[in-house]
Amino acid sequence: MDRTVRRVAADAVIRWAVERVPPTVREVLARYPDGAPGRSRLGELHRQLEAELRRPSTS
């Protein structure tokens, strides 16, 4: 799998998770400080997921 395919797949999984997370997860996450920037691809995905979960829900 090339980088572009992996990036698109990772973005899709993050969107999937954000759309399905219960409101309680957002509430608990809001109690903690923002995470540190990721130094690896996994760390960057974690930061991206966390940032999306901290945004106000549209549902």
PDB file of N, CA, C and O in Angstrom:
ATOM      1  N   MET A   1       0.841  -1.170   0.000  1.00  0.00           N
ATOM      2  CA  MET A   1       0.000   0.000   0.000  1.00  0.00           C
ATOM      3  C   MET A   1       0.893   1.243   0.000  1.00  0.00           C
ATOM      4  O   MET A   1       1.842   1.326   0.780  1.00  0.00           O
ATOM      5  N   ASP A   2       0.600   2.179  -0.848  1.00  0.00           N
ATOM      6  CA  ASP A   2       1.421   3.383  -0.869  1.00  0.00           C
ATOM      7  C   ASP A   2       0.914   4.391   0.170  1.00  0.00           C
ATOM      8  O   ASP A   2      -0.145   4.205   0.770  1.00  0.00           O
ATOM      9  N   ARG A   3       1.687   5.454   0.365  1.00  0.00           N
ATOM     10  CA  ARG A   3       1.366   6.445   1.404  1.00  0.00           C
ATOM     11  C   ARG A   3       0.010   7.094   1.210  1.00  0.00           C
ATOM     12  O   ARG A   3      -0.722   7.304   2.176  1.00  0.00           O
ATOM     13  N   THR A   4      -0.328   7.412  -0.020  1.00  0.00           N
ATOM     14  CA  THR A   4      -1.600   8.079  -0.282  1.00  0.00           C
ATOM     15  C   THR A   4      -2.771   7.196   0.129  1.00  0.00           C
ATOM     16  O   THR A   4      -3.720   7.670   0.753  1.00  0.00           O
ATOM     17  N   VAL A   5      -2.705   5.933  -0.215  1.00  0.00           N
ATOM     18  CA  VAL A   5      -3.780   5.001   0.134  1.00  0.00           C
ATOM     19  C   VAL A   5      -3.875   4.861   1.648  1.00  0.00           C
ATOM     20  O   VAL A   5      -4.973   4.859   2.204  1.00  0.00           O
ATOM     21  N   ARG A   6      -2.738   4.745   2.314  1.00  0.00           N
ATOM     22  CA  ARG A   6      -2.745   4.621   3.782  1.00  0.00           C
ATOM     23  C   ARG A   6      -3.311   5.876   4.426  1.00  0.00           C
ATOM     24  O   ARG A   6      -4.068   5.787   5.393  1.00  0.00           O
ATOM     25  N   ARG A   7      -2.953   7.044   3.904  1.00  0.00           N
ATOM     26  CA  ARG A   7      -3.453   8.304   4.466  1.00  0.00           C
ATOM     27  C   ARG A   7      -4.970   8.410   4.286  1.00  0.00           C
ATOM     28  O   ARG A   7      -5.680   8.792   5.215  1.00  0.00           O
ATOM     29  N   VAL A   8      -5.458   8.076   3.108  1.00  0.00           N
ATOM     30  CA  VAL A   8      -6.900   8.124   2.853  1.00  0.00           C
ATOM     31  C   VAL A   8      -7.629   7.138   3.763  1.00  0.00           C
ATOM     32  O   VAL A   8      -8.683   7.456   4.313  1.00  0.00           O
ATOM     33  N   ALA A   9      -7.071   5.952   3.917  1.00  0.00           N
ATOM     34  CA  ALA A   9      -7.679   4.942   4.786  1.00  0.00           C
ATOM     35  C   ALA A   9      -7.705   5.417   6.235  1.00  0.00           C
ATOM     36  O   ALA A   9      -8.716   5.259   6.921  1.00  0.00           O
ATOM     37  N   ALA A  10      -6.608   5.993   6.704  1.00  0.00           N
ATOM     38  CA  ALA A  10      -6.542   6.494   8.080  1.00  0.00           C
ATOM     39  C   ALA A  10      -7.554   7.609   8.297  1.00  0.00           C
ATOM     40  O   ALA A  10      -8.223   7.642   9.330  1.00  0.00           O
ATOM     41  N   ASP A  11      -7.674   8.521   7.340  1.00  0.00           N
ATOM     42  CA  ASP A  11      -8.653   9.599   7.454  1.00  0.00           C
ATOM     43  C   ASP A  11     -10.077   9.046   7.528  1.00  0.00           C
ATOM     44  O   ASP A  11     -10.908   9.554   8.282  1.00  0.00           O
ATOM     45  N   ALA A  12     -10.348   8.018   6.753  1.00  0.00           N
ATOM     46  CA  ALA A  12     -11.682   7.405   6.758  1.00  0.00           C
ATOM     47  C   ALA A  12     -11.980   6.751   8.103  1.00  0.00           C
ATOM     48  O   ALA A  12     -13.100   6.850   8.603  1.00  0.00           O
ATOM     49  N   VAL A  13     -11.006   6.095   8.681  1.00  0.00           N
ATOM     50  CA  VAL A  13     -11.204   5.452   9.981  1.00  0.00           C
ATOM     51  C   VAL A  13     -11.425   6.505  11.065  1.00  0.00           C
ATOM     52  O   VAL A  13     -12.263   6.318  11.948  1.00  0.00           O
ATOM     53  N   ILE A  14     -10.690   7.595  11.006  1.00  0.00           N
ATOM     54  CA  ILE A  14     -10.881   8.663  11.990  1.00  0.00           C
ATOM     55  C   ILE A  14     -12.277   9.262  11.851  1.00  0.00           C
ATOM     56  O   ILE A  14     -12.956   9.478  12.855  1.00  0.00           O
ATOM     57  N   ARG A  15     -12.711   9.529  10.630  1.00  0.00           N
ATOM     58  CA  ARG A  15     -14.074  10.050  10.424  1.00  0.00           C
ATOM     59  C   ARG A  15     -15.106   9.073  10.972  1.00  0.00           C
ATOM     60  O   ARG A  15     -16.063   9.477  11.632  1.00  0.00           O
ATOM     61  N   TRP A  16     -14.910   7.789  10.699  1.00  0.00           N
ATOM     62  CA  TRP A  16     -15.822   6.748  11.187  1.00  0.00           C
ATOM     63  C   TRP A  16     -15.909   6.797  12.714  1.00  0.00           C
ATOM     64  O   TRP A  16     -17.004   6.768  13.276  1.00  0.00           O
ATOM     65  N   ALA A  17     -14.762   6.869  13.380  1.00  0.00           N
ATOM     66  CA  ALA A  17     -14.730   6.887  14.844  1.00  0.00           C
ATOM     67  C   ALA A  17     -15.394   8.138  15.398  1.00  0.00           C
ATOM     68  O   ALA A  17     -16.168   8.056  16.351  1.00  0.00           O
ATOM     69  N   VAL A  18     -15.104   9.287  14.816  1.00  0.00           N
ATOM     70  CA  VAL A  18     -15.662  10.559  15.293  1.00  0.00           C
ATOM     71  C   VAL A  18     -17.184  10.562  15.150  1.00  0.00           C
ATOM     72  O   VAL A  18     -17.885  11.083  16.018  1.00  0.00           O
ATOM     73  N   GLU A  19     -17.690   9.997  14.087  1.00  0.00           N
ATOM     74  CA  GLU A  19     -19.138   9.960  13.867  1.00  0.00           C
ATOM     75  C   GLU A  19     -19.859   9.058  14.867  1.00  0.00           C
ATOM     76  O   GLU A  19     -21.058   9.224  15.092  1.00  0.00           O
ATOM     77  N   ARG A  20     -19.155   8.120  15.459  1.00  0.00           N
ATOM     78  CA  ARG A  20     -19.791   7.129  16.324  1.00  0.00           C
ATOM     79  C   ARG A  20     -19.476   7.276  17.803  1.00  0.00           C
ATOM     80  O   ARG A  20     -20.029   6.540  18.620  1.00  0.00           O
ATOM     81  N   VAL A  21     -18.621   8.186  18.160  1.00  0.00           N
ATOM     82  CA  VAL A  21     -18.214   8.317  19.561  1.00  0.00           C
ATOM     83  C   VAL A  21     -19.384   8.828  20.406  1.00  0.00           C
ATOM     84  O   VAL A  21     -20.085   9.754  19.998  1.00  0.00           O
ATOM     85  N   PRO A  22     -19.595   8.231  21.574  1.00  0.00           N
ATOM     86  CA  PRO A  22     -20.664   8.724  22.452  1.00  0.00           C
ATOM     87  C   PRO A  22     -20.303  10.109  23.010  1.00  0.00           C
ATOM     88  O   PRO A  22     -19.123  10.419  23.172  1.00  0.00           O
ATOM     89  N   PRO A  23     -21.291  10.928  23.299  1.00  0.00           N
ATOM     90  CA  PRO A  23     -21.031  12.265  23.849  1.00  0.00           C
ATOM     91  C   PRO A  23     -20.192  12.235  25.130  1.00  0.00           C
ATOM     92  O   PRO A  23     -19.439  13.172  25.397  1.00  0.00           O
ATOM     93  N   THR A  24     -20.314  11.187  25.907  1.00  0.00           N
ATOM     94  CA  THR A  24     -19.551  11.080  27.147  1.00  0.00           C
ATOM     95  C   THR A  24     -18.051  11.114  26.889  1.00  0.00           C
ATOM     96  O   THR A  24     -17.301  11.683  27.682  1.00  0.00           O
ATOM     97  N   VAL A  25     -17.610  10.519  25.802  1.00  0.00           N
ATOM     98  CA  VAL A  25     -16.183  10.513  25.472  1.00  0.00           C
ATOM     99  C   VAL A  25     -15.702  11.940  25.245  1.00  0.00           C
ATOM    100  O   VAL A  25     -14.630  12.316  25.720  1.00  0.00           O
ATOM    101  N   ARG A  26     -16.482  12.731  24.528  1.00  0.00           N
ATOM    102  CA  ARG A  26     -16.119  14.134  24.294  1.00  0.00           C
ATOM    103  C   ARG A  26     -16.067  14.907  25.607  1.00  0.00           C
ATOM    104  O   ARG A  26     -15.170  15.723  25.819  1.00  0.00           O
ATOM    105  N   GLU A  27     -17.031  14.649  26.484  1.00  0.00           N
ATOM    106  CA  GLU A  27     -17.077  15.337  27.774  1.00  0.00           C
ATOM    107  C   GLU A  27     -15.853  15.016  28.625  1.00  0.00           C
ATOM    108  O   GLU A  27     -15.257  15.912  29.224  1.00  0.00           O
ATOM    109  N   VAL A  28     -15.484  13.755  28.678  1.00  0.00           N
ATOM    110  CA  VAL A  28     -14.322  13.352  29.462  1.00  0.00           C
ATOM    111  C   VAL A  28     -13.038  13.922  28.859  1.00  0.00           C
ATOM    112  O   VAL A  28     -12.184  14.426  29.587  1.00  0.00           O
ATOM    113  N   LEU A  29     -12.898  13.847  27.551  1.00  0.00           N
ATOM    114  CA  LEU A  29     -11.711  14.367  26.882  1.00  0.00           C
ATOM    115  C   LEU A  29     -11.541  15.859  27.140  1.00  0.00           C
ATOM    116  O   LEU A  29     -10.418  16.345  27.270  1.00  0.00           O
ATOM    117  N   ALA A  30     -12.654  16.585  27.213  1.00  0.00           N
ATOM    118  CA  ALA A  30     -12.598  18.035  27.446  1.00  0.00           C
ATOM    119  C   ALA A  30     -12.027  18.381  28.819  1.00  0.00           C
ATOM    120  O   ALA A  30     -11.594  19.514  29.028  1.00  0.00           O
ATOM    121  N   ARG A  31     -12.015  17.449  29.745  1.00  0.00           N
ATOM    122  CA  ARG A  31     -11.477  17.686  31.086  1.00  0.00           C
ATOM    123  C   ARG A  31      -9.949  17.690  31.116  1.00  0.00           C
ATOM    124  O   ARG A  31      -9.344  18.144  32.087  1.00  0.00           O
ATOM    125  N   TYR A  32      -9.339  17.194  30.069  1.00  0.00           N
ATOM    126  CA  TYR A  32      -7.886  17.042  30.030  1.00  0.00           C
ATOM    127  C   TYR A  32      -7.260  18.066  29.086  1.00  0.00           C
ATOM    128  O   TYR A  32      -7.917  18.546  28.163  1.00  0.00           O
ATOM    129  N   PRO A  33      -5.995  18.396  29.319  1.00  0.00           N
ATOM    130  CA  PRO A  33      -5.324  19.326  28.396  1.00  0.00           C
ATOM    131  C   PRO A  33      -5.122  18.682  27.026  1.00  0.00           C
ATOM    132  O   PRO A  33      -5.144  17.460  26.881  1.00  0.00           O
ATOM    133  N   ASP A  34      -4.929  19.529  26.041  1.00  0.00           N
ATOM    134  CA  ASP A  34      -4.667  19.032  24.685  1.00  0.00           C
ATOM    135  C   ASP A  34      -3.430  18.146  24.689  1.00  0.00           C
ATOM    136  O   ASP A  34      -2.486  18.377  25.443  1.00  0.00           O
ATOM    137  N   GLY A  35      -3.450  17.141  23.844  1.00  0.00           N
ATOM    138  CA  GLY A  35      -2.309  16.243  23.725  1.00  0.00           C
ATOM    139  C   GLY A  35      -1.141  16.908  23.013  1.00  0.00           C
ATOM    140  O   GLY A  35      -1.306  17.895  22.296  1.00  0.00           O
ATOM    141  N   ALA A  36       0.022  16.354  23.223  1.00  0.00           N
ATOM    142  CA  ALA A  36       1.233  16.857  22.568  1.00  0.00           C
ATOM    143  C   ALA A  36       1.232  16.432  21.105  1.00  0.00           C
ATOM    144  O   ALA A  36       0.647  15.405  20.759  1.00  0.00           O
ATOM    145  N   PRO A  37       1.878  17.205  20.249  1.00  0.00           N
ATOM    146  CA  PRO A  37       1.976  16.810  18.840  1.00  0.00           C
ATOM    147  C   PRO A  37       2.663  15.452  18.700  1.00  0.00           C
ATOM    148  O   PRO A  37       3.581  15.126  19.452  1.00  0.00           O
ATOM    149  N   GLY A  38       2.207  14.678  17.735  1.00  0.00           N
ATOM    150  CA  GLY A  38       2.795  13.362  17.510  1.00  0.00           C
ATOM    151  C   GLY A  38       4.148  13.451  16.825  1.00  0.00           C
ATOM    152  O   GLY A  38       4.364  14.300  15.960  1.00  0.00           O
ATOM    153  N   ARG A  39       5.053  12.570  17.219  1.00  0.00           N
ATOM    154  CA  ARG A  39       6.382  12.533  16.597  1.00  0.00           C
ATOM    155  C   ARG A  39       6.487  11.405  15.575  1.00  0.00           C
ATOM    156  O   ARG A  39       7.462  11.320  14.828  1.00  0.00           O
ATOM    157  N   SER A  40       5.489  10.553  15.550  1.00  0.00           N
ATOM    158  CA  SER A  40       5.464   9.446  14.588  1.00  0.00           C
ATOM    159  C   SER A  40       4.122   9.502  13.856  1.00  0.00           C
ATOM    160  O   SER A  40       3.265  10.318  14.195  1.00  0.00           O
ATOM    161  N   ARG A  41       3.943   8.661  12.880  1.00  0.00           N
ATOM    162  CA  ARG A  41       2.668   8.622  12.156  1.00  0.00           C
ATOM    163  C   ARG A  41       1.540   8.238  13.106  1.00  0.00           C
ATOM    164  O   ARG A  41       0.453   8.810  13.037  1.00  0.00           O
ATOM    165  N   LEU A  42       1.784   7.284  13.982  1.00  0.00           N
ATOM    166  CA  LEU A  42       0.762   6.892  14.946  1.00  0.00           C
ATOM    167  C   LEU A  42       0.444   8.047  15.890  1.00  0.00           C
ATOM    168  O   LEU A  42      -0.722   8.291  16.200  1.00  0.00           O
ATOM    169  N   GLY A  43       1.467   8.754  16.346  1.00  0.00           N
ATOM    170  CA  GLY A  43       1.259   9.907  17.204  1.00  0.00           C
ATOM    171  C   GLY A  43       0.471  11.003  16.515  1.00  0.00           C
ATOM    172  O   GLY A  43      -0.370  11.654  17.135  1.00  0.00           O
ATOM    173  N   GLU A  44       0.741  11.207  15.239  1.00  0.00           N
ATOM    174  CA  GLU A  44       0.012  12.215  14.470  1.00  0.00           C
ATOM    175  C   GLU A  44      -1.451  11.803  14.292  1.00  0.00           C
ATOM    176  O   GLU A  44      -2.343  12.649  14.361  1.00  0.00           O
ATOM    177  N   LEU A  45      -1.704  10.520  14.065  1.00  0.00           N
ATOM    178  CA  LEU A  45      -3.087  10.045  13.952  1.00  0.00           C
ATOM    179  C   LEU A  45      -3.824  10.221  15.277  1.00  0.00           C
ATOM    180  O   LEU A  45      -4.995  10.601  15.295  1.00  0.00           O
ATOM    181  N   HIS A  46      -3.146   9.948  16.369  1.00  0.00           N
ATOM    182  CA  HIS A  46      -3.739  10.136  17.702  1.00  0.00           C
ATOM    183  C   HIS A  46      -4.099  11.602  17.905  1.00  0.00           C
ATOM    184  O   HIS A  46      -5.191  11.910  18.383  1.00  0.00           O
ATOM    185  N   ARG A  47      -3.196  12.507  17.549  1.00  0.00           N
ATOM    186  CA  ARG A  47      -3.443  13.943  17.695  1.00  0.00           C
ATOM    187  C   ARG A  47      -4.610  14.378  16.822  1.00  0.00           C
ATOM    188  O   ARG A  47      -5.441  15.183  17.242  1.00  0.00           O
ATOM    189  N   GLN A  48      -4.671  13.844  15.606  1.00  0.00           N
ATOM    190  CA  GLN A  48      -5.756  14.187  14.691  1.00  0.00           C
ATOM    191  C   GLN A  48      -7.106  13.716  15.244  1.00  0.00           C
ATOM    192  O   GLN A  48      -8.088  14.456  15.203  1.00  0.00           O
ATOM    193  N   LEU A  49      -7.149  12.497  15.754  1.00  0.00           N
ATOM    194  CA  LEU A  49      -8.377  11.973  16.340  1.00  0.00           C
ATOM    195  C   LEU A  49      -8.794  12.815  17.538  1.00  0.00           C
ATOM    196  O   LEU A  49      -9.964  13.174  17.676  1.00  0.00           O
ATOM    197  N   GLU A  50      -7.849  13.124  18.391  1.00  0.00           N
ATOM    198  CA  GLU A  50      -8.150  13.922  19.577  1.00  0.00           C
ATOM    199  C   GLU A  50      -8.671  15.305  19.192  1.00  0.00           C
ATOM    200  O   GLU A  50      -9.636  15.789  19.784  1.00  0.00           O
ATOM    201  N   ALA A  51      -8.049  15.935  18.219  1.00  0.00           N
ATOM    202  CA  ALA A  51      -8.486  17.265  17.775  1.00  0.00           C
ATOM    203  C   ALA A  51      -9.918  17.208  17.238  1.00  0.00           C
ATOM    204  O   ALA A  51     -10.725  18.093  17.522  1.00  0.00           O
ATOM    205  N   GLU A  52     -10.227  16.182  16.475  1.00  0.00           N
ATOM    206  CA  GLU A  52     -11.584  16.041  15.942  1.00  0.00           C
ATOM    207  C   GLU A  52     -12.598  15.811  17.056  1.00  0.00           C
ATOM    208  O   GLU A  52     -13.714  16.327  16.998  1.00  0.00           O
ATOM    209  N   LEU A  53     -12.220  15.047  18.057  1.00  0.00           N
ATOM    210  CA  LEU A  53     -13.140  14.775  19.163  1.00  0.00           C
ATOM    211  C   LEU A  53     -13.360  16.000  20.036  1.00  0.00           C
ATOM    212  O   LEU A  53     -14.388  16.102  20.705  1.00  0.00           O
ATOM    213  N   ARG A  54     -12.419  16.926  20.040  1.00  0.00           N
ATOM    214  CA  ARG A  54     -12.561  18.145  20.832  1.00  0.00           C
ATOM    215  C   ARG A  54     -13.426  19.199  20.136  1.00  0.00           C
ATOM    216  O   ARG A  54     -13.879  20.147  20.778  1.00  0.00           O
ATOM    217  N   ARG A  55     -13.654  19.044  18.852  1.00  0.00           N
ATOM    218  CA  ARG A  55     -14.518  19.994  18.137  1.00  0.00           C
ATOM    219  C   ARG A  55     -15.967  19.755  18.568  1.00  0.00           C
ATOM    220  O   ARG A  55     -16.342  18.630  18.897  1.00  0.00           O
ATOM    221  N   PRO A  56     -16.769  20.802  18.567  1.00  0.00           N
ATOM    222  CA  PRO A  56     -18.195  20.605  18.905  1.00  0.00           C
ATOM    223  C   PRO A  56     -18.849  19.627  17.943  1.00  0.00           C
ATOM    224  O   PRO A  56     -18.607  19.662  16.736  1.00  0.00           O
ATOM    225  N   SER A  57     -19.667  18.771  18.486  1.00  0.00           N
ATOM    226  CA  SER A  57     -20.372  17.768  17.674  1.00  0.00           C
ATOM    227  C   SER A  57     -21.420  18.452  16.811  1.00  0.00           C
ATOM    228  O   SER A  57     -22.068  19.406  17.243  1.00  0.00           O
ATOM    229  N   THR A  58     -21.583  17.963  15.597  1.00  0.00           N
ATOM    230  CA  THR A  58     -22.593  18.518  14.702  1.00  0.00           C
ATOM    231  C   THR A  58     -23.897  17.733  14.762  1.00  0.00           C
ATOM    232  O   THR A  58     -24.865  18.074  14.083  1.00  0.00           O
ATOM    233  N   SER A  59     -23.918  16.693  15.566  1.00  0.00           N
ATOM    234  CA  SER A  59     -25.153  15.888  15.655  1.00  0.00           C
ATOM    235  C   SER A  59     -25.930  16.169  16.917  1.00  0.00           C
ATOM    236  O   SER A  59     -26.986  15.574  17.136  1.00  0.00           O
TER     237      SER A  59
END
